[in-house]
Amino acid sequence: MQPLIAVLMMSISLNNAGSVNGKYVNLLYTISMPEDKASYGAYCEWGYWAGDSYGTETGLKPGFWVYVYPNWYVWEKLSAENDVDTRAYVKDKYRVLLHVFSVPGDAGSYGQIYDYGFAECYSYAGHENLTPGYWVYVQPNWYVWAEVNENVFAGST
């Protein structure tokens, strides 16, 4: 294999691994941390983290963190957020989508749309490894959000 082709193939492979094959979009940062292999292994999909500093990096935006030795890749959002039913935002009340999963049978309990609020739930209806967050049901899907959009509710009491 010619050197340029090998480098391009390695770059494509790392990008797919770093984005978890397209699960995350809008790369915010690439942070070199080869020493983290001892703690996280060669690959770790950490998920959403709102910390603003890591190692020597400061002023970081919240994002979805994926470690592919020797770098952390920090992504702005899930690619699924591009296809969200707009009602799931509850008039822009929520932001930073964590999970989307289908539970059609919940329509009997929650109707067409239901803002459940915060739930510290790690598994539901056969879906595992969930992150606690703000749950919204828009038939047939549950949407789990990381944050309340404070700008929407600023000044309300």
Secondary structure, 3 states (H helix, E strand, C coil): CCHHHHHHHHHHHHHHHHCCCCCEEEEEEEEECHHHHHHHCCEEEEEEECCCEECCEECCCCEEEEEECCEEEEEEEEHHHHHCCHHHHCCCCEEEEEEEEECHHHHHHHCCEEEEEEECCCCECCECCCCCEEEEEECCEEEEEEEECHHHHCCCC
